[in-house]
Amino acid sequence: MHTKKGFQKKIEKIIKDKYSNWEEKSIIIDKWMKKEENSEEYFIDLVLKHRNPKIRKGVASILFYLDYPVIAEQLVGRILIEPDWTVRYALSKACANHLGKDAVENLNQFYYQLLAQSDDNRKYQLRKIFAENLGIMGLKEGIPNLVLQLKEVGNHRDKYSVELIMQILYSLGEIGDKSAINLLLKYSAKNVYSTEGIINSALHAIDKIAKRLGFSSKKALLEDINRNQN
């Protein structure tokens, strides 16, 4: 049995090891956790409270390989308030890996809870982080949430709205399928509500979807969609 500080120091030492990858590190840490009565609590505490983002990111990266979905459930909400992008990325990947579609549902619940408690500036940051991490999770269940966000932005085109739209479109490119193409085409069209950034983001998203679905080009994807619609 170790003290909380002692156990966490062991994890930190493994994280800083330059000669092993995250999966190898996770095997060592998993053995320790199986022997430590309060290991899950100590592990979670590192993500929530450690001052060094490299350590928080390392713990989240190791979580991806551990068989502890309960830990992932308790850390989903952290994604929305974690200040460091690399930590958010690692947490999103780990939570998606352990929880599947439930990761999206849980993140969505935390998102609306925080949104109701936030001022306008914080709401903007939350919306952007939410959209960003739905894309990082890579789960198709995030598509309806992203589409809803676009509807909520509507025709607003101030600086913050444009940045948010571009992030949403980027995430749609990460997880979207053919069902998202018509919406992306709308945002790629030149009109009174378009900006260069929005148009380019929409076109990039379509390209990514085409590539992921195995089409040789965006044109080939659009031709396939048109054939099936006629």
GROMACS elastic network, one bead per residue, 0.5 to 0.9 nm:
[ bonds ]
;  ai    aj funct       b0    kb
    1     7     6  0.86092   500
    1    35     6  0.75814   500
    1    36     6  0.59518   500
    1    37     6  0.75240   500
    2     5     6  0.78940   500
    2     6     6  0.57013   500
    2     7     6  0.55811   500
    2    36     6  0.72441   500
    3     6     6  0.50284   500
    3     7     6  0.61162   500
    3     8     6  0.85160   500
    4     7     6  0.53130   500
    4     8     6  0.61814   500
    4     9     6  0.85811   500
    4    38     6  0.80771   500
    4    39     6  0.83331   500
    4    41     6  0.89433   500
    4    42     6  0.61154   500
    5     8     6  0.52022   500
    5     9     6  0.60817   500
    5    10     6  0.87385   500
    5    42     6  0.84262   500
    6     9     6  0.51514   500
    6    10     6  0.64613   500
    6    11     6  0.89407   500
    7    10     6  0.52350   500
    7    11     6  0.65769   500
    7    12     6  0.88379   500
    7    32     6  0.85423   500
    7    36     6  0.84299   500
    7    39     6  0.78352   500
    7    42     6  0.74542   500
    7    43     6  0.88170   500
    8    11     6  0.50713   500
    8    12     6  0.61772   500
    8    13     6  0.86334   500
    8    42     6  0.66712   500
    8    43     6  0.72798   500
    8    45     6  0.89431   500
    8    46     6  0.72388   500
    9    13     6  0.61779   500
    9    14     6  0.87448   500
   10    13     6  0.51594   500
   10    14     6  0.64591   500
   10    15     6  0.87546   500
   10    29     6  0.85938   500
   11    14     6  0.52088   500
   11    15     6  0.61986   500
   11    16     6  0.87344   500
   11    25     6  0.89536   500
   11    29     6  0.67841   500
   11    43     6  0.84516   500
   11    59     6  0.80496   500
   12    15     6  0.50369   500
   12    16     6  0.62739   500
   12    17     6  0.87851   500
   12    55     6  0.66232   500
   12    58     6  0.84437   500
   12    59     6  0.84188   500
   13    16     6  0.52635   500
   13    17     6  0.64641   500
   14    17     6  0.51336   500
   14    18     6  0.87475   500
   14    20     6  0.86522   500
   14    25     6  0.63498   500
   14    26     6  0.89757   500
   14    28     6  0.82639   500
   14    29     6  0.79866   500
   15    18     6  0.81394   500
   15    20     6  0.89470   500
   15    22     6  0.80314   500
   15    25     6  0.70646   500
   15    54     6  0.87815   500
   15    55     6  0.69330   500
   15    58     6  0.58723   500
   15    59     6  0.74402   500
   15    62     6  0.85736   500
   16    54     6  0.89694   500
   16    55     6  0.81276   500
   16    58     6  0.84525   500
   17    20     6  0.63938   500
   17    21     6  0.86084   500
   17    25     6  0.84326   500
   18    21     6  0.79380   500
   20    23     6  0.81096   500
   20    24     6  0.59180   500
   20    25     6  0.64149   500
   21    24     6  0.53587   500
   21    25     6  0.61912   500
   21    26     6  0.86431   500
   22    25     6  0.50063   500
   22    26     6  0.60280   500
   22    27     6  0.87715   500
   22    58     6  0.78920   500
   22    61     6  0.65471   500
   22    62     6  0.56028   500
   22    64     6  0.87762   500
   22    65     6  0.78332   500
   23    26     6  0.50276   500
   23    27     6  0.64985   500
   23    61     6  0.86981   500
   23    62     6  0.67703   500
   23    64     6  0.84928   500
   23    65     6  0.60511   500
   23    66     6  0.86498   500
   24    27     6  0.53346   500
   24    28     6  0.68429   500
   24    29     6  0.89579   500
   25    28     6  0.53819   500
   25    29     6  0.63136   500
   25    30     6  0.85715   500
   25    62     6  0.70136   500
   26    29     6  0.50247   500
   26    30     6  0.58045   500
   26    31     6  0.85831   500
   26    61     6  0.87913   500
   26    62     6  0.52269   500
   26    63     6  0.74732   500
   26    64     6  0.86414   500
   26    65     6  0.62255   500
   26    66     6  0.63750   500
   27    30     6  0.51538   500
   27    31     6  0.64969   500
   27    32     6  0.89648   500
   27    62     6  0.89790   500
   27    65     6  0.82235   500
   27    66     6  0.78677   500
   28    31     6  0.54141   500
   28    32     6  0.66969   500
   28    33     6  0.89079   500
   29    32     6  0.50841   500
   29    33     6  0.61259   500
   29    34     6  0.86973   500
   29    62     6  0.84613   500
   29    66     6  0.87364   500
   30    33     6  0.50135   500
   30    34     6  0.62510   500
   30    35     6  0.88555   500
   30    66     6  0.67118   500
   30    67     6  0.84871   500
   31    34     6  0.53569   500
   31    35     6  0.67814   500
   32    35     6  0.53334   500
   32    36     6  0.62904   500
   32    39     6  0.80177   500
   33    36     6  0.50502   500
   33    37     6  0.76827   500
   33    38     6  0.81288   500
   33    39     6  0.51029   500
   33    40     6  0.72799   500
   33    43     6  0.87221   500
   34    37     6  0.76668   500
   34    39     6  0.76850   500
   35    39     6  0.81333   500
   36    39     6  0.51301   500
   36    40     6  0.85782   500
   37    40     6  0.81809   500
   38    41     6  0.55079   500
   38    42     6  0.63266   500
   38    43     6  0.86856   500
   39    42     6  0.50769   500
   39    43     6  0.59585   500
   39    44     6  0.85778   500
   40    43     6  0.50311   500
   40    44     6  0.61434   500
   40    45     6  0.84832   500
   40    68     6  0.83733   500
   40    70     6  0.87364   500
   40    71     6  0.67921   500
   41    44     6  0.52842   500
   41    45     6  0.61131   500
   41    46     6  0.88687   500
   41    71     6  0.85374   500
   42    45     6  0.50795   500
   42    46     6  0.65498   500
   43    46     6  0.54466   500
   43    47     6  0.70772   500
   43    59     6  0.74739   500
   43    71     6  0.83550   500
   44    47     6  0.53747   500
   44    48     6  0.63695   500
   44    49     6  0.86340   500
   44    59     6  0.85501   500
   44    71     6  0.68325   500
   44    74     6  0.79835   500
   44    75     6  0.74279   500
   45    48     6  0.50466   500
   45    49     6  0.57446   500
   45    50     6  0.74665   500
   46    49     6  0.54972   500
   46    50     6  0.50752   500
   46    51     6  0.88073   500
   46    55     6  0.76587   500
   46    56     6  0.62739   500
   46    59     6  0.72240   500
   47    50     6  0.62150   500
   47    53     6  0.86501   500
   47    55     6  0.78123   500
   47    57     6  0.76428   500
   47    58     6  0.89182   500
   47    59     6  0.65514   500
   47    60     6  0.70229   500
   47    75     6  0.82174   500
   47    78     6  0.85536   500
   47    87     6  0.86012   500
   48    51     6  0.89570   500
   48    56     6  0.76973   500
   48    75     6  0.83489   500
   48    78     6  0.74623   500
   48    82     6  0.83939   500
   49    52     6  0.89106   500
   49    56     6  0.83061   500
   50    53     6  0.73181   500
   50    55     6  0.70689   500
   50    56     6  0.64029   500
   51    54     6  0.89241   500
   51    55     6  0.81412   500
   51    56     6  0.80332   500
   52    55     6  0.54868   500
   52    56     6  0.65740   500
   52    57     6  0.87680   500
   53    57     6  0.58877   500
   53    58     6  0.83352   500
   53    83     6  0.88336   500
   53    84     6  0.66233   500
   53    86     6  0.80204   500
   53    87     6  0.67906   500
   54    57     6  0.50702   500
   54    58     6  0.60201   500
   54    59     6  0.86586   500
   54    86     6  0.83168   500
   54    87     6  0.78383   500
   55    59     6  0.61860   500
   55    60     6  0.85767   500
   55    87     6  0.89751   500
   56    59     6  0.52667   500
   56    60     6  0.62746   500
   56    61     6  0.86324   500
   56    87     6  0.62483   500
   57    60     6  0.51028   500
   57    61     6  0.60720   500
   57    62     6  0.86268   500
   57    84     6  0.86140   500
   57    86     6  0.62889   500
   57    88     6  0.78929   500
   57    89     6  0.84069   500
   57    90     6  0.62489   500
   57    91     6  0.77486   500
   58    61     6  0.50136   500
   58    62     6  0.61949   500
   58    63     6  0.85857   500
   58    87     6  0.80112   500
   58    90     6  0.81455   500
   59    62     6  0.51379   500
   59    63     6  0.61918   500
   59    64     6  0.89906   500
   59    87     6  0.89007   500
   59    90     6  0.87430   500
   59    91     6  0.89328   500
   60    64     6  0.67832   500
   60    87     6  0.68254   500
   60    88     6  0.85906   500
   60    89     6  0.88419   500
   60    90     6  0.54219   500
   60    91     6  0.52185   500
   60    92     6  0.87786   500
   60    93     6  0.86973   500
   60    94     6  0.67881   500
   61    64     6  0.55136   500
   61    65     6  0.76477   500
   61    87     6  0.83487   500
   61    90     6  0.52837   500
   61    91     6  0.71153   500
   61    93     6  0.81794   500
   61    94     6  0.69320   500
   62    65     6  0.56341   500
   62    66     6  0.66309   500
   62    90     6  0.88462   500
   62    94     6  0.83249   500
   63    66     6  0.50459   500
   63    67     6  0.78868   500
   63    68     6  0.75196   500
   63    69     6  0.89341   500
   63    71     6  0.81274   500
   63    72     6  0.76859   500
   63    90     6  0.86773   500
   63    91     6  0.80335   500
   63    94     6  0.60054   500
   63    95     6  0.84854   500
   64    67     6  0.82001   500
   64    68     6  0.89872   500
   64    72     6  0.88223   500
   64    90     6  0.78907   500
   64    91     6  0.80042   500
   64    93     6  0.68971   500
   64    95     6  0.74349   500
   64    96     6  0.88307   500
   64    97     6  0.66056   500
   64    98     6  0.73949   500
   65    68     6  0.88415   500
   65    94     6  0.78069   500
   65    97     6  0.87380   500
   66    69     6  0.82725   500
   66    98     6  0.89057   500
   67    70     6  0.88900   500
   67    98     6  0.77770   500
   68    71     6  0.55507   500
   68    72     6  0.69112   500
   68    98     6  0.76892   500
   69    73     6  0.62363   500
   69    74     6  0.87524   500
   69    95     6  0.78357   500
   69    97     6  0.89183   500
   69    98     6  0.52752   500
   69    99     6  0.65839   500
   70    73     6  0.50739   500
   70    74     6  0.64554   500
   70    75     6  0.88405   500
   70    98     6  0.87788   500
   71    74     6  0.52006   500
   71    75     6  0.63501   500
   71    76     6  0.88954   500
   71    95     6  0.88489   500
   72    75     6  0.51055   500
   72    76     6  0.61729   500
   72    91     6  0.80941   500
   72    94     6  0.70020   500
   72    95     6  0.51562   500
   72    96     6  0.86496   500
   72    98     6  0.66984   500
   72    99     6  0.73191   500
   72   103     6  0.85711   500
   73    76     6  0.56867   500
   73    77     6  0.83217   500
   73    95     6  0.72458   500
   73    98     6  0.85471   500
   73    99     6  0.74207   500
   73   102     6  0.88901   500
   73   103     6  0.77106   500
   73   106     6  0.79012   500
   74    77     6  0.71901   500
   74    78     6  0.82088   500
   75    78     6  0.52066   500
   75    79     6  0.72129   500
   75    91     6  0.75960   500
   75    95     6  0.77903   500
   76    79     6  0.57362   500
   76    80     6  0.80416   500
   76    91     6  0.74036   500
   76    92     6  0.75040   500
   76    95     6  0.64569   500
   76   103     6  0.69820   500
   76   106     6  0.68467   500
   76   107     6  0.60143   500
   76   110     6  0.81884   500
   77    80     6  0.58756   500
   77    81     6  0.73660   500
   77    82     6  0.89628   500
   77   106     6  0.76304   500
   77   107     6  0.61273   500
   77   109     6  0.86829   500
   77   110     6  0.56812   500
   77   111     6  0.78585   500
   78    81     6  0.53542   500
   78    82     6  0.56938   500
   78    88     6  0.79998   500
   78    91     6  0.82437   500
   79    82     6  0.54270   500
   79    83     6  0.87120   500
   79    87     6  0.80002   500
   79    88     6  0.51457   500
   79    89     6  0.82155   500
   79    91     6  0.65361   500
   79    92     6  0.68544   500
   79   107     6  0.80628   500
   79   129     6  0.81959   500
   79   130     6  0.84305   500
   79   133     6  0.78791   500
   80    83     6  0.84133   500
   80    88     6  0.78044   500
   80   107     6  0.80544   500
   80   110     6  0.79155   500
   80   111     6  0.71163   500
   80   114     6  0.85321   500
   80   126     6  0.65870   500
   80   129     6  0.63590   500
   80   130     6  0.66982   500
   80   133     6  0.86244   500
   81    88     6  0.87752   500
   81   126     6  0.81870   500
   81   129     6  0.88228   500
   82    85     6  0.76532   500
   82    87     6  0.71173   500
   82    88     6  0.62642   500
   83    87     6  0.81071   500
   83    88     6  0.79182   500
   84    87     6  0.54921   500
   84    88     6  0.64364   500
   84    89     6  0.88322   500
   85    88     6  0.50623   500
   85    89     6  0.61261   500
   85    90     6  0.87021   500
   86    89     6  0.50914   500
   86    90     6  0.62963   500
   86    91     6  0.86117   500
   87    90     6  0.52028   500
   87    91     6  0.60677   500
   87    92     6  0.84998   500
   88    91     6  0.51095   500
   88    92     6  0.59978   500
   88    93     6  0.85931   500
   88   129     6  0.88944   500
   88   133     6  0.75258   500
   89    92     6  0.52147   500
   89    93     6  0.63029   500
   89    94     6  0.86679   500
   89   133     6  0.70966   500
   89   136     6  0.66086   500
   89   137     6  0.83520   500
   90    93     6  0.52501   500
   90    94     6  0.61740   500
   90    95     6  0.86122   500
   91    94     6  0.50651   500
   91    95     6  0.59740   500
   91    96     6  0.84282   500
   92    95     6  0.52083   500
   92    96     6  0.60337   500
   92    97     6  0.84460   500
   92   103     6  0.83816   500
   92   133     6  0.62892   500
   92   134     6  0.80429   500
   92   136     6  0.63853   500
   92   137     6  0.53889   500
   93    96     6  0.52647   500
   93    97     6  0.60989   500
   93    98     6  0.87363   500
   93   133     6  0.88724   500
   93   136     6  0.67229   500
   93   137     6  0.54371   500
   93   138     6  0.81817   500
   94    97     6  0.50888   500
   94    98     6  0.62627   500
   94    99     6  0.84684   500
   94   137     6  0.84430   500
   95    98     6  0.52358   500
   95    99     6  0.56990   500
   95   100     6  0.74817   500
   95   102     6  0.89365   500
   95   103     6  0.59403   500
   95   137     6  0.77815   500
   96    99     6  0.53577   500
   96   101     6  0.72859   500
   96   102     6  0.80553   500
   96   103     6  0.55310   500
   96   104     6  0.77838   500
   96   136     6  0.89017   500
   96   137     6  0.54139   500
   96   138     6  0.77032   500
   96   139     6  0.74353   500
   97   100     6  0.59682   500
   97   103     6  0.86622   500
   97   137     6  0.82393   500
   98   103     6  0.80928   500
   99   102     6  0.53037   500
   99   103     6  0.51591   500
   99   104     6  0.85875   500
  100   103     6  0.56435   500
  100   104     6  0.76428   500
  100   137     6  0.88793   500
  100   139     6  0.74276   500
  101   104     6  0.54335   500
  101   105     6  0.66447   500
  101   106     6  0.88133   500
  101   139     6  0.68146   500
  101   140     6  0.82136   500
  101   141     6  0.60648   500
  101   142     6  0.82476   500
  102   106     6  0.59208   500
  102   107     6  0.83285   500
  102   141     6  0.89768   500
  103   106     6  0.52240   500
  103   107     6  0.60115   500
  103   108     6  0.84353   500
  103   137     6  0.82578   500
  103   139     6  0.88945   500
  104   107     6  0.51337   500
  104   108     6  0.59904   500
  104   109     6  0.86794   500
  104   134     6  0.70756   500
  104   137     6  0.80857   500
  104   139     6  0.76959   500
  104   141     6  0.66772   500
  104   142     6  0.60817   500
  104   145     6  0.88742   500
  105   108     6  0.50599   500
  105   109     6  0.63671   500
  105   110     6  0.88775   500
  105   141     6  0.83805   500
  105   142     6  0.85013   500
  106   109     6  0.51741   500
  106   110     6  0.64166   500
  106   111     6  0.85523   500
  107   110     6  0.52230   500
  107   111     6  0.59939   500
  107   112     6  0.88122   500
  107   130     6  0.79025   500
  107   134     6  0.86241   500
  108   112     6  0.64249   500
  108   113     6  0.86981   500
  108   130     6  0.80720   500
  108   145     6  0.79822   500
  109   112     6  0.55312   500
  109   113     6  0.63372   500
  109   114     6  0.87756   500
  110   113     6  0.50985   500
  110   114     6  0.61644   500
  110   115     6  0.84606   500
  111   114     6  0.53201   500
  111   115     6  0.59995   500
  111   116     6  0.87141   500
  111   126     6  0.72897   500
  111   127     6  0.81339   500
  111   130     6  0.70241   500
  112   116     6  0.61867   500
  112   117     6  0.87743   500
  113   116     6  0.54871   500
  113   117     6  0.68145   500
  114   117     6  0.51966   500
  114   118     6  0.62573   500
  114   123     6  0.83014   500
  114   126     6  0.79689   500
  115   118     6  0.52696   500
  115   119     6  0.82077   500
  115   122     6  0.80279   500
  115   123     6  0.57656   500
  115   126     6  0.70631   500
  115   127     6  0.82773   500
  116   119     6  0.85519   500
  116   123     6  0.85442   500
  117   123     6  0.88131   500
  118   121     6  0.78989   500
  118   122     6  0.56119   500
  118   123     6  0.57263   500
  118   126     6  0.87903   500
  119   122     6  0.54033   500
  119   123     6  0.60572   500
  119   124     6  0.88310   500
  120   123     6  0.50083   500
  120   124     6  0.64203   500
  120   125     6  0.88961   500
  121   124     6  0.53491   500
  121   125     6  0.66147   500
  121   126     6  0.88178   500
  122   125     6  0.50715   500
  122   126     6  0.60911   500
  122   127     6  0.85925   500
  123   126     6  0.50302   500
  123   127     6  0.61135   500
  123   128     6  0.86173   500
  124   127     6  0.52245   500
  124   128     6  0.63157   500
  124   129     6  0.86808   500
  124   160     6  0.72392   500
  124   161     6  0.83928   500
  124   164     6  0.78806   500
  125   128     6  0.52329   500
  125   129     6  0.61290   500
  125   130     6  0.84725   500
  125   164     6  0.89519   500
  126   129     6  0.51224   500
  126   130     6  0.58915   500
  126   131     6  0.84890   500
  127   130     6  0.51230   500
  127   131     6  0.61709   500
  127   132     6  0.85060   500
  127   149     6  0.79790   500
  127   164     6  0.73003   500
  128   131     6  0.52144   500
  128   132     6  0.60090   500
  128   133     6  0.86131   500
  128   163     6  0.81350   500
  128   164     6  0.55806   500
  128   165     6  0.87151   500
  128   167     6  0.66768   500
  128   168     6  0.77284   500
  129   133     6  0.60893   500
  129   134     6  0.85359   500
  129   167     6  0.88760   500
  130   133     6  0.54278   500
  130   134     6  0.62506   500
  130   135     6  0.88314   500
  130   146     6  0.89383   500
  131   134     6  0.53036   500
  131   135     6  0.66043   500
  131   136     6  0.89016   500
  131   142     6  0.87449   500
  131   145     6  0.81628   500
  131   146     6  0.63941   500
  131   149     6  0.81105   500
  131   164     6  0.80537   500
  131   167     6  0.65340   500
  131   168     6  0.54607   500
  131   169     6  0.89435   500
  131   170     6  0.88864   500
  131   171     6  0.66096   500
  131   172     6  0.89616   500
  132   135     6  0.53973   500
  132   136     6  0.64503   500
  132   137     6  0.89071   500
  132   167     6  0.62241   500
  132   168     6  0.69843   500
  132   170     6  0.80183   500
  132   171     6  0.61320   500
  133   137     6  0.59730   500
  133   138     6  0.85130   500
  133   171     6  0.79873   500
  134   137     6  0.52090   500
  134   138     6  0.66554   500
  134   139     6  0.72501   500
  134   140     6  0.89745   500
  134   141     6  0.88301   500
  134   142     6  0.56428   500
  134   143     6  0.81659   500
  134   145     6  0.84121   500
  134   146     6  0.79421   500
  134   171     6  0.67533   500
  134   172     6  0.87899   500
  134   174     6  0.89418   500
  134   175     6  0.83501   500
  135   138     6  0.52678   500
  135   139     6  0.74791   500
  135   142     6  0.75584   500
  135   143     6  0.88127   500
  135   168     6  0.82174   500
  135   170     6  0.75396   500
  135   172     6  0.67102   500
  135   173     6  0.79363   500
  135   174     6  0.54553   500
  135   175     6  0.61314   500
  136   139     6  0.83312   500
  136   171     6  0.73965   500
  136   174     6  0.74440   500
  136   175     6  0.85681   500
  137   142     6  0.83562   500
  137   175     6  0.84997   500
  138   141     6  0.88056   500
  138   142     6  0.79418   500
  138   171     6  0.84441   500
  138   174     6  0.63750   500
  138   175     6  0.52655   500
  138   176     6  0.89816   500
  139   142     6  0.58247   500
  139   143     6  0.79667   500
  139   174     6  0.88696   500
  139   175     6  0.60995   500
  139   176     6  0.88845   500
  140   143     6  0.55888   500
  140   144     6  0.85006   500
  140   175     6  0.55241   500
  140   176     6  0.66115   500
  140   177     6  0.80714   500
  141   144     6  0.68275   500
  141   145     6  0.80023   500
  141   175     6  0.87293   500
  142   145     6  0.54113   500
  142   146     6  0.64817   500
  142   147     6  0.89006   500
  142   172     6  0.86564   500
  142   175     6  0.76633   500
  142   176     6  0.88429   500
  143   146     6  0.51980   500
  143   147     6  0.62385   500
  143   148     6  0.86381   500
  143   171     6  0.86376   500
  143   172     6  0.66996   500
  143   175     6  0.70601   500
  143   176     6  0.64892   500
  143   177     6  0.89642   500
  143   180     6  0.80844   500
  144   147     6  0.50557   500
  144   148     6  0.60873   500
  144   149     6  0.85946   500
  145   148     6  0.51023   500
  145   149     6  0.62648   500
  145   150     6  0.88530   500
  146   149     6  0.50261   500
  146   150     6  0.64491   500
  146   151     6  0.88279   500
  146   168     6  0.60585   500
  146   169     6  0.82137   500
  146   171     6  0.78542   500
  146   172     6  0.71200   500
  147   150     6  0.51931   500
  147   151     6  0.64723   500
  147   152     6  0.87901   500
  147   168     6  0.81985   500
  147   172     6  0.85519   500
  147   180     6  0.86406   500
  147   183     6  0.85073   500
  148   151     6  0.50628   500
  148   152     6  0.62431   500
  148   153     6  0.87819   500
  149   153     6  0.63230   500
  149   154     6  0.86423   500
  149   164     6  0.89618   500
  149   165     6  0.84091   500
  149   168     6  0.76690   500
  150   153     6  0.51705   500
  150   154     6  0.62546   500
  150   164     6  0.86922   500
  150   165     6  0.66454   500
  150   168     6  0.73296   500
  150   169     6  0.87927   500
  151   154     6  0.50037   500
  151   155     6  0.86398   500
  152   155     6  0.89487   500
  153   156     6  0.59251   500
  153   157     6  0.84505   500
  153   161     6  0.65884   500
  153   164     6  0.83355   500
  153   165     6  0.76317   500
  154   157     6  0.86239   500
  155   161     6  0.88615   500
  155   193     6  0.65914   500
  156   161     6  0.60877   500
  156   162     6  0.78633   500
  156   193     6  0.82255   500
  157   160     6  0.77136   500
  157   161     6  0.53789   500
  157   162     6  0.54738   500
  157   193     6  0.70682   500
  157   194     6  0.84137   500
  157   195     6  0.85581   500
  158   161     6  0.52927   500
  158   162     6  0.61982   500
  158   163     6  0.86980   500
  159   162     6  0.53335   500
  159   163     6  0.63198   500
  159   164     6  0.87236   500
  160   163     6  0.51292   500
  160   164     6  0.61411   500
  160   165     6  0.86078   500
  161   164     6  0.50500   500
  161   165     6  0.60850   500
  161   166     6  0.85758   500
  162   165     6  0.51051   500
  162   166     6  0.61697   500
  162   167     6  0.86534   500
  162   195     6  0.79805   500
  162   197     6  0.78131   500
  162   198     6  0.69891   500
  163   166     6  0.51851   500
  163   167     6  0.63144   500
  163   168     6  0.87427   500
  163   197     6  0.84222   500
  163   198     6  0.84418   500
  164   167     6  0.51035   500
  164   168     6  0.61998   500
  164   169     6  0.86284   500
  165   168     6  0.50518   500
  165   169     6  0.61156   500
  165   170     6  0.85121   500
  165   198     6  0.69328   500
  165   201     6  0.87604   500
  166   169     6  0.51439   500
  166   170     6  0.61132   500
  166   171     6  0.86803   500
  166   197     6  0.68616   500
  166   198     6  0.55186   500
  166   199     6  0.87342   500
  166   200     6  0.87138   500
  166   201     6  0.57551   500
  166   202     6  0.77389   500
  167   170     6  0.50298   500
  167   171     6  0.62559   500
  167   172     6  0.86285   500
  167   201     6  0.81617   500
  168   171     6  0.51518   500
  168   172     6  0.61908   500
  168   173     6  0.86704   500
  169   173     6  0.62938   500
  169   174     6  0.87781   500
  169   184     6  0.73797   500
  169   187     6  0.86217   500
  169   198     6  0.79455   500
  169   201     6  0.60325   500
  169   202     6  0.57496   500
  169   204     6  0.86178   500
  169   205     6  0.63630   500
  170   173     6  0.50972   500
  170   174     6  0.65547   500
  170   201     6  0.61298   500
  170   202     6  0.73459   500
  170   204     6  0.75582   500
  170   205     6  0.57723   500
  171   175     6  0.64596   500
  171   176     6  0.78484   500
  171   205     6  0.78436   500
  172   175     6  0.53324   500
  172   177     6  0.83819   500
  172   180     6  0.74086   500
  172   184     6  0.84599   500
  172   202     6  0.87751   500
  172   205     6  0.64701   500
  172   206     6  0.87045   500
  172   209     6  0.84994   500
  173   176     6  0.54735   500
  173   177     6  0.83043   500
  173   180     6  0.87587   500
  173   184     6  0.89563   500
  173   201     6  0.86967   500
  173   202     6  0.79559   500
  173   204     6  0.72045   500
  173   206     6  0.62584   500
  173   207     6  0.77530   500
  173   208     6  0.55431   500
  173   209     6  0.57078   500
  174   205     6  0.72378   500
  174   208     6  0.69330   500
  174   209     6  0.72240   500
  174   212     6  0.88431   500
  175   209     6  0.76950   500
  176   179     6  0.73547   500
  176   180     6  0.57125   500
  176   181     6  0.80055   500
  176   205     6  0.82506   500
  176   206     6  0.86573   500
  176   208     6  0.88681   500
  176   209     6  0.63370   500
  177   180     6  0.56793   500
  177   181     6  0.71794   500
  177   209     6  0.62059   500
  177   210     6  0.84647   500
  177   212     6  0.87513   500
  177   213     6  0.77124   500
  178   181     6  0.53640   500
  178   182     6  0.81248   500
  178   209     6  0.77613   500
  178   210     6  0.86127   500
  178   213     6  0.87214   500
  178   221     6  0.84166   500
  178   225     6  0.75080   500
  179   182     6  0.70941   500
  179   183     6  0.82150   500
  180   183     6  0.55210   500
  180   184     6  0.62894   500
  180   185     6  0.87708   500
  180   206     6  0.86421   500
  181   184     6  0.50000   500
  181   185     6  0.60377   500
  181   186     6  0.86108   500
  181   205     6  0.88460   500
  181   206     6  0.66216   500
  181   209     6  0.84910   500
  181   222     6  0.82800   500
  181   225     6  0.88468   500
  182   185     6  0.50357   500
  182   186     6  0.63429   500
  182   187     6  0.89281   500
  183   186     6  0.51417   500
  183   187     6  0.66761   500
  183   188     6  0.88405   500
  183   202     6  0.89265   500
  184   187     6  0.51685   500
  184   188     6  0.61876   500
  184   189     6  0.88333   500
  184   199     6  0.89635   500
  184   201     6  0.89520   500
  184   202     6  0.53114   500
  184   203     6  0.73830   500
  184   205     6  0.74383   500
  184   206     6  0.68380   500
  185   189     6  0.63310   500
  185   199     6  0.89058   500
  185   202     6  0.70019   500
  185   203     6  0.76302   500
  185   206     6  0.80343   500
  186   189     6  0.55204   500
  186   190     6  0.87672   500
  186   202     6  0.84819   500
  187   190     6  0.79816   500
  187   193     6  0.87042   500
  187   194     6  0.69620   500
  187   198     6  0.66217   500
  187   199     6  0.59850   500
  187   201     6  0.85555   500
  187   202     6  0.59003   500
  187   203     6  0.84437   500
  188   194     6  0.77183   500
  188   198     6  0.69454   500
  188   200     6  0.69443   500
  188   201     6  0.77947   500
  188   202     6  0.51617   500
  188   203     6  0.59108   500
  189   194     6  0.71420   500
  189   199     6  0.66518   500
  189   202     6  0.89575   500
  190   193     6  0.78327   500
  190   194     6  0.56560   500
  190   195     6  0.78432   500
  190   196     6  0.87304   500
  190   199     6  0.73988   500
  191   194     6  0.53398   500
  191   195     6  0.84738   500
  192   195     6  0.84514   500
  194   197     6  0.82829   500
  194   198     6  0.62996   500
  194   199     6  0.65558   500
  195   198     6  0.52378   500
  195   199     6  0.61774   500
  195   200     6  0.85695   500
  196   199     6  0.52044   500
  196   200     6  0.60795   500
  196   201     6  0.84829   500
  197   200     6  0.52655   500
  197   201     6  0.60392   500
  197   202     6  0.85995   500
  198   201     6  0.51025   500
  198   202     6  0.61494   500
  198   203     6  0.86323   500
  199   202     6  0.52475   500
  199   203     6  0.62449   500
  199   204     6  0.85812   500
  200   203     6  0.51353   500
  200   204     6  0.60072   500
  200   205     6  0.85127   500
  201   204     6  0.50838   500
  201   205     6  0.61177   500
  201   206     6  0.87180   500
  202   205     6  0.50588   500
  202   206     6  0.63370   500
  202   207     6  0.87156   500
  203   206     6  0.51466   500
  203   207     6  0.62721   500
  203   208     6  0.87319   500
  203   218     6  0.87242   500
  204   207     6  0.50554   500
  204   208     6  0.62649   500
  204   209     6  0.87450   500
  205   208     6  0.51245   500
  205   209     6  0.62812   500
  205   210     6  0.86228   500
  206   209     6  0.51660   500
  206   210     6  0.61224   500
  206   211     6  0.86321   500
  206   218     6  0.65265   500
  206   221     6  0.87992   500
  207   210     6  0.51104   500
  207   211     6  0.62214   500
  207   212     6  0.86288   500
  207   217     6  0.70240   500
  207   218     6  0.53458   500
  207   221     6  0.89772   500
  208   211     6  0.51654   500
  208   212     6  0.61101   500
  208   213     6  0.85892   500
  208   218     6  0.85290   500
  209   212     6  0.50591   500
  209   213     6  0.60739   500
  209   214     6  0.85914   500
  209   215     6  0.86885   500
  209   218     6  0.83126   500
  209   221     6  0.87188   500
  210   213     6  0.52632   500
  210   214     6  0.63465   500
  210   215     6  0.51865   500
  210   216     6  0.73424   500
  210   217     6  0.62388   500
  210   218     6  0.55186   500
  210   219     6  0.86771   500
  210   220     6  0.79942   500
  210   221     6  0.57802   500
  210   222     6  0.86965   500
  211   214     6  0.51839   500
  211   215     6  0.55547   500
  211   216     6  0.67843   500
  211   217     6  0.69461   500
  211   218     6  0.79025   500
  211   221     6  0.89690   500
  212   215     6  0.75930   500
  213   221     6  0.84618   500
  214   217     6  0.87137   500
  214   221     6  0.88709   500
  215   218     6  0.72556   500
  215   219     6  0.86734   500
  215   220     6  0.60844   500
  215   221     6  0.58818   500
  216   219     6  0.81956   500
  216   220     6  0.63249   500
  216   221     6  0.79098   500
  217   220     6  0.52139   500
  217   221     6  0.65524   500
  217   222     6  0.88513   500
  218   221     6  0.51637   500
  218   222     6  0.62901   500
  218   223     6  0.86594   500
  219   222     6  0.51743   500
  219   223     6  0.61288   500
  219   224     6  0.86056   500
  220   223     6  0.51389   500
  220   224     6  0.62165   500
  220   225     6  0.87292   500
  221   224     6  0.51338   500
  221   225     6  0.63100   500
  221   226     6  0.87074   500
  222   225     6  0.50765   500
  222   226     6  0.61491   500
  222   227     6  0.86317   500
  223   226     6  0.50882   500
  223   227     6  0.61801   500
  223   228     6  0.87198   500
  224   227     6  0.51913   500
  224   228     6  0.63703   500
  224   229     6  0.87102   500
  225   228     6  0.52570   500
  225   229     6  0.62029   500
  225   230     6  0.87929   500
  226   229     6  0.51032   500
  226   230     6  0.62681   500
  227   230     6  0.54256   500
